[in-house]
Amino acid sequence: MRSDDSGEALVEFARINHFTQIVVGSSHRGRWQELWGGRSIAREIARLAAGACIDVHIIARRNVPLESDQMAEPVDES
């Protein structure tokens, strides 16, 4: 199996190995960026996997605190 398209290669690998689920992170690109500037790999994987009867779980991105936020002292919530 060889493909220049990473989404296609992933779904083909999953199909060949009888995977039933794929978990991917969501795109950091906004919806407008996807519409104007190309595709989201997560959406492409979901589209391709649907035809192979593979469930795709797209995990929402989380905001990572800045280094300065990580060094702040913890807040006592009691």
SVG drawing of the C-alpha trace seen along z (x, -y; Angstrom):
<svg xmlns="http://www.w3.org/2000/svg" viewBox="-20 -35 27 42">
<polyline fill="none" stroke="black" stroke-width="0.4" points="0.0,0.0 1.4,-3.4 -0.3,-6.7 0.7,-10.4 -2.5,-11.3 -2.1,-10.7 -5.8,-10.5 -6.3,-7.9 -3.3,-5.9 -4.6,-5.9 -8.1,-4.8 -6.7,-2.1 -4.4,-0.8 -7.3,-0.7 -9.5,1.1 -6.8,3.7 -6.2,4.4 -9.9,4.6 -9.9,1.5 -13.4,0.3 -12.5,-3.1 -10.1,-5.9 -9.4,-8.7 -8.0,-12.0 -7.6,-15.5 -9.6,-18.4 -8.0,-20.9 -6.4,-24.1 -7.7,-25.8 -11.0,-27.7 -14.0,-26.8 -13.4,-29.7 -9.8,-28.8 -10.9,-25.3 -13.4,-26.6 -11.0,-29.0 -7.6,-27.4 -8.1,-23.7 -9.3,-20.7 -9.2,-19.5 -7.4,-16.2 -9.9,-15.2 -12.9,-15.8 -11.2,-14.0 -10.5,-10.9 -14.1,-11.0 -15.4,-11.1 -13.1,-8.3 -13.8,-6.1 -17.6,-6.3 -17.3,-4.3 -15.2,-1.7 -17.6,-1.4 -15.0,-2.7 -16.2,-5.1 -14.1,-8.3 -13.9,-10.2 -12.7,-13.8 -11.4,-15.1 -11.9,-18.8 -8.7,-20.8 -8.0,-22.3 -6.4,-25.7 -3.0,-25.1 -2.0,-27.6 1.0,-29.8 4.2,-29.2 3.6,-32.2 0.2,-30.8 1.8,-27.5 4.2,-29.1 1.5,-31.0 0.9,-29.8 -2.2,-27.5 -5.4,-29.1 -6.8,-27.8 -10.4,-26.9 -11.5,-26.1"/>
</svg>
